[in-house]
């Protein structure tokens, strides 16, 4: 065969291959993967290309440090845009103290945990995050004496005690070598003070309240503090305990099922309508307990996501059901939803 003939055949083969490829439909994503991909696209659009952070909705021009740190881990869940993750982590270093310290200049464990998760997710060392040892600072917040020995943070725990304990354990679980506060040595992880405090806070029905100052009192709604057993505290407590390999005194799955709404999702407490934050957190907690999200939960979660008919700037974001007025994209709701949409157990997925 002459060279020109061979070239013609090659061109024909290439053309036929291209035509065939064009006729093959792209792979169909699962509802979970599609929702996750769409959410990530929206999150990526929130990062300022100059400052590399997500700016505060309430204080334009200032970084939303917590939201940015959380978004970094959301991107890591989808294993995408490592360059943006790294640039954002680097950009947050100067804001550590202003974010972590309360008005009295005392470190807050939940904020430290958020930063540790973001740093570890990008392959960094939270013990040497710029000039900051985030791990030492988090461990230094633990109460060593009194009825709350083992609890992270000296701040009032009325509304976030169990949640901040759970996220602190989750963050420390990813640090190597194992931090002293979650190292059982030759004993049981259940007996480590930080773990024992959280286990001791669990209600007999398997749920958690934000904080129980009197462990002899039954768990119930408190009309004074307006707090009671809730899905967010329960989910993060479960995630923290599972992350360090601890057990729960009572299986929380029964409570999760009882608190589920008719939509298939979860609200803040058993009497609330579903919302994306609670649904995402509970889905993540149940996955950690070995229960994969079912179609009803996924459908309920996706009902809070802006789809193709929404304005281009909103597509992919999740919204928290508004009391009044239009639904708006919500950064926290989108990040919380990403935990529910994760393809594997959180927080371990951040380092897998």
C-alpha distance (Angstrom), angle and dihedral (degrees) to the residues before:
residue distance angle dihedral
X1 . . .
X2 3.74 . .
X3 3.83 119.1 .
X4 3.81 92.2 -113.7
X5 3.81 90.2 53.7
X6 3.76 91.7 49.5
X7 3.80 90.4 51.0
X8 3.79 90.9 50.4
X9 3.79 91.4 51.5
X10 3.82 90.6 48.6
X11 3.79 90.6 52.2
X12 3.80 90.6 49.5
X13 3.81 91.5 49.9
X14 3.80 92.1 49.3
X15 3.80 91.2 47.9
X16 3.80 91.9 49.3
X17 3.79 91.5 48.0
X18 3.79 91.5 49.8
X19 3.80 91.0 48.6
X20 3.78 91.2 49.9
X21 3.80 91.7 48.5
X22 3.78 90.1 50.6
X23 3.80 90.2 53.7
X24 3.81 93.9 51.5
X25 3.81 109.7 91.4
X26 3.80 117.1 -127.9
X27 3.78 115.8 -100.2
X28 3.79 113.1 -81.7
X29 3.79 114.5 -117.7
X30 3.77 121.2 -138.3
X31 3.82 115.1 -111.5
X32 3.80 88.7 -106.1
X33 3.80 94.9 49.7
X34 3.80 91.7 44.6
X35 3.80 91.8 51.7
X36 3.80 91.1 45.9
X37 3.80 93.1 49.5
X38 3.78 91.8 48.5
X39 3.81 92.3 48.7
X40 3.80 91.4 50.1
X41 3.80 90.7 51.7
X42 3.80 89.7 54.8
X43 3.80 92.7 46.1
X44 3.79 91.8 51.7
X45 3.79 90.0 55.1
X46 3.82 90.2 56.6
X47 3.80 95.4 63.7
X48 3.79 113.8 97.2
X49 3.84 105.4 -126.0
X50 3.80 91.1 -145.5
X51 3.81 102.8 44.0
X52 3.84 94.1 26.8
X53 3.81 92.4 -138.2
X54 3.78 136.7 97.3
X55 3.77 109.2 -104.9
X56 3.78 123.5 -128.6
X57 3.79 116.9 -97.6
X58 3.79 90.2 -149.3
X59 3.82 97.8 43.2
X60 3.81 108.5 33.4
X61 3.78 113.1 -149.4
X62 3.80 93.0 27.1
X63 3.81 123.0 98.9
X64 3.78 120.5 -106.1
X65 3.79 91.7 -137.5
X66 3.79 97.3 -178.0
X67 3.78 93.5 43.9
X68 3.80 91.6 47.5
X69 3.81 93.1 48.8
X70 3.80 90.4 48.6
X71 3.83 91.5 47.4
X72 3.81 90.2 52.6
X73 3.79 89.4 59.9
X74 3.81 90.2 45.3
X75 3.79 89.6 57.0
X76 3.80 89.6 47.7
X77 3.81 89.8 53.9
X78 3.79 87.1 62.9
X79 3.80 91.7 38.7
X80 3.79 92.1 -128.4
X81 3.81 140.5 132.3
X82 3.79 98.3 14.1
X83 3.80 90.1 174.1
X84 3.80 92.0 58.4
X85 3.79 91.2 46.2
X86 3.78 91.7 52.5
X87 3.78 94.9 45.2
X88 3.80 90.0 50.9
X89 3.80 94.0 48.7
X90 3.79 90.5 50.2
X91 3.81 91.3 47.9
X92 3.81 92.8 55.0
X93 3.82 96.2 59.4
X94 3.84 95.3 90.7
X95 3.82 90.7 51.3
X96 3.79 98.1 53.9
X97 3.80 99.6 102.1
X98 3.79 96.0 42.0
X99 3.81 90.0 50.3
X100 3.77 99.4 40.8
X101 3.80 102.0 42.0
X102 3.80 123.1 76.1
X103 3.82 123.9 -139.1
X104 3.80 89.7 -79.4
X105 3.79 92.8 52.6
X106 3.81 93.8 -106.9
X107 3.80 120.4 138.6
X108 3.80 117.1 -108.9
X109 3.82 115.7 -143.0
X110 3.80 98.4 -148.0
X111 3.78 92.3 55.9
X112 3.80 92.1 46.7
X113 3.80 89.9 50.1
X114 3.81 92.0 52.4
X115 3.79 90.7 53.9
X116 3.80 93.4 45.5
X117 3.81 90.3 53.1
X118 3.81 91.1 50.5
X119 3.80 94.3 47.1
X120 3.79 94.2 47.2
X121 3.82 91.2 45.4
X122 3.82 89.3 59.9
X123 3.79 93.3 47.5
X124 3.80 95.3 -102.9
X125 3.78 131.7 136.4
X126 3.81 112.2 -109.2
X127 3.80 88.5 -163.0
X128 3.80 88.6 64.3
X129 3.78 105.8 32.1
X130 3.76 99.2 152.4
X131 3.83 102.5 -57.8
X132 3.82 92.2 -24.5
X133 3.80 130.4 100.7
X134 3.78 97.5 -159.5
X135 3.79 93.4 179.2
X136 3.80 94.8 54.2
X137 3.78 90.3 46.8
X138 3.79 92.5 51.1
X139 3.80 93.0 47.3
X140 3.80 90.0 48.3
X141 3.81 90.1 62.5
X142 3.82 93.2 65.3
X143 3.80 116.7 112.2
X144 3.81 109.8 -124.2
X145 3.80 100.8 -171.5
X146 3.78 140.0 32.9
X147 3.81 131.4 39.1
X148 3.80 91.5 -48.7
X149 3.79 96.3 51.6
X150 3.78 107.6 149.9
X151 3.79 95.8 29.2
X152 3.79 117.5 128.6
X153 3.79 114.1 -125.3
X154 3.76 135.6 18.7
X155 3.80 92.2 -129.0
X156 3.81 120.8 108.3
X157 3.79 106.8 -74.1
X158 3.81 97.5 -162.9
X159 3.78 94.7 111.8
X160 3.79 106.4 21.9
X161 3.82 110.6 20.7
X162 3.80 98.4 116.8
X163 3.79 93.7 36.3
X164 3.80 95.4 52.7
X165 3.81 90.3 44.0
X166 3.79 91.2 52.5
X167 3.79 96.0 46.9
X168 3.82 90.6 45.5
X169 3.80 91.1 54.3
X170 3.80 90.1 45.4
X171 3.81 91.8 52.4
X172 3.79 94.7 46.4
X173 3.81 90.8 48.5
X174 3.82 89.1 69.4
X175 3.80 96.0 51.0
X176 3.79 121.1 101.2
X177 2.92 129.2 -122.1
X178 3.80 92.4 36.0
X179 3.82 110.7 -98.5
X180 3.80 115.3 -114.8
X181 3.79 93.2 -118.1
X182 3.82 92.6 64.3
X183 3.79 97.9 32.9
X184 3.81 109.5 107.5
X185 3.78 93.6 -169.6
X186 3.77 104.8 -160.6
X187 3.79 94.3 -20.2
X188 3.78 136.6 74.8
X189 3.79 122.4 -66.9
X190 3.81 87.2 -136.4
X191 3.79 89.4 67.3
X192 3.80 97.1 52.6
X193 3.84 105.1 113.1
X194 3.81 96.2 -122.2
X195 3.79 90.3 50.5
X196 3.79 96.1 39.8
X197 3.82 90.9 53.8
X198 3.80 92.3 55.5
X199 3.80 93.8 43.5
X200 3.78 89.5 50.4
X201 3.80 91.2 54.5
X202 3.81 93.4 61.5
X203 3.80 117.9 114.0
X204 3.81 120.9 -126.2
X205 3.82 91.2 -109.0
X206 3.82 91.3 58.4
X207 3.80 98.1 -101.4
X208 3.79 131.2 111.5
X209 3.76 131.0 -134.6
X210 3.81 117.2 -148.9
X211 3.80 88.0 -104.7
X212 3.78 138.2 -10.0
X213 3.78 112.8 -157.7
X214 3.81 90.7 178.7
X215 3.78 112.3 43.5
X216 3.80 91.7 -173.1
X217 3.81 91.5 63.7
X218 3.79 118.8 87.9
X219 3.80 116.5 -108.5
X220 3.79 109.4 -101.7
X221 3.76 141.6 137.3
X222 3.79 110.8 -71.4
X223 3.83 111.2 -145.6
X224 3.81 90.1 -161.8
X225 3.80 97.8 56.4
X226 3.81 95.1 21.4
X227 3.79 89.4 -131.9
X228 3.77 133.2 123.4
X229 3.81 139.6 138.2
X230 3.80 107.8 -27.3
X231 3.78 139.0 178.5
X232 3.81 96.8 -124.7
X233 3.81 95.2 54.7
X234 3.80 90.7 42.9
X235 3.80 94.7 48.3
X236 3.81 95.8 48.5
X237 3.81 91.7 43.9
X238 3.80 89.0 54.2
X239 3.80 92.7 46.3
X240 3.80 91.9 50.0
X241 3.79 94.9 47.8
X242 3.79 93.5 45.0
X243 3.81 90.7 48.1
X244 3.81 92.6 59.5
X245 3.80 93.7 40.2
X246 3.81 96.2 -107.8
X247 3.77 127.0 142.5
X248 3.78 131.7 -125.0
X249 3.78 119.1 -121.7
X250 3.82 89.2 -135.0
X251 3.80 128.4 23.8
X252 3.84 105.4 -106.1
X253 3.80 94.6 -158.4
X254 3.79 93.4 88.7
X255 3.79 90.7 56.2
X256 3.80 92.2 45.6
X257 3.81 89.9 53.8
X258 3.79 92.9 46.5
X259 3.81 91.6 49.3
X260 3.81 94.5 49.3
X261 3.78 116.0 116.1
X262 3.80 126.9 -130.2
X263 3.82 88.6 -103.6
X264 3.79 90.9 64.7
X265 3.79 93.9 -110.1
X266 3.79 135.0 91.6
X267 3.78 135.8 -108.9
X268 3.78 128.3 -155.7
X269 3.80 91.9 -85.3
X270 3.78 137.7 2.4
X271 3.82 92.3 -84.5
X272 3.82 97.3 48.1
X273 3.77 130.3 95.0
X274 3.79 116.6 -113.6
X275 3.79 122.0 -80.7
X276 3.83 131.8 -179.6
X277 3.80 96.5 -114.3
X278 3.79 95.7 54.2
X279 3.80 93.0 39.5
X280 3.80 92.7 50.9
X281 3.79 93.9 47.4
X282 3.81 93.8 47.4
X283 3.80 92.1 47.2
X284 3.82 88.4 53.5
X285 3.81 92.4 47.8
X286 3.79 93.1 48.6
X287 3.80 90.3 48.5
X288 3.82 88.3 54.2
X289 3.80 87.1 53.1
X290 3.80 90.7 52.9
X291 3.82 99.5 -97.4
X292 3.78 113.5 123.8
X293 3.83 116.2 -145.3
X294 3.79 111.2 -92.9
X295 3.78 125.9 -139.4
X296 3.81 93.2 -100.1
X297 3.81 91.9 56.6
X298 3.80 92.2 46.2
X299 3.80 91.9 48.2
X300 3.81 91.2 48.1
X301 3.81 91.6 50.2
X302 3.79 93.5 47.1
X303 3.79 90.8 52.3
X304 3.81 86.7 75.3
X305 3.80 94.7 53.2
X306 3.80 123.3 97.8
X307 3.79 108.8 -119.7
X308 3.77 137.6 -165.3
X309 3.80 94.9 -64.4
X310 3.83 91.9 59.2
X311 3.80 123.0 91.4
X312 3.80 110.9 -76.4
X313 3.80 91.9 -112.7
X314 3.80 91.6 57.7
X315 3.79 101.8 43.3
X316 3.77 113.8 120.5
X317 3.79 96.3 16.0
X318 3.78 122.8 115.4
X319 3.78 122.3 -131.1
X320 3.77 131.2 -150.9
X321 3.83 110.6 -128.4
X322 3.81 104.1 -95.9
X323 3.79 123.0 -131.0
X324 3.79 87.3 -139.0
X325 3.76 138.5 -14.2
X326 3.80 127.2 34.6
X327 3.79 125.1 -29.7
X328 3.80 112.1 -102.3
X329 3.82 132.8 -161.4
X330 3.78 109.0 -93.0
X331 3.80 123.4 -159.5
X332 3.81 96.1 -157.4
X333 3.80 92.3 46.9
X334 3.80 90.4 50.5
X335 3.81 93.2 49.1
X336 3.81 92.4 46.2
X337 3.80 90.0 48.4
X338 3.81 89.4 53.6
X339 3.80 89.7 62.8
X340 3.78 88.7 58.5
X341 3.81 91.7 45.8
X342 3.82 94.4 49.5
X343 3.82 114.3 124.8
X344 3.82 92.0 -138.4
X345 3.80 141.6 22.2
X346 3.79 117.1 -57.5
X347 3.03 132.2 -104.0
X348 3.80 93.4 15.8
X349 3.81 90.3 61.3
X350 3.80 88.3 68.0
X351 3.80 91.5 70.2
X352 3.80 101.4 28.8
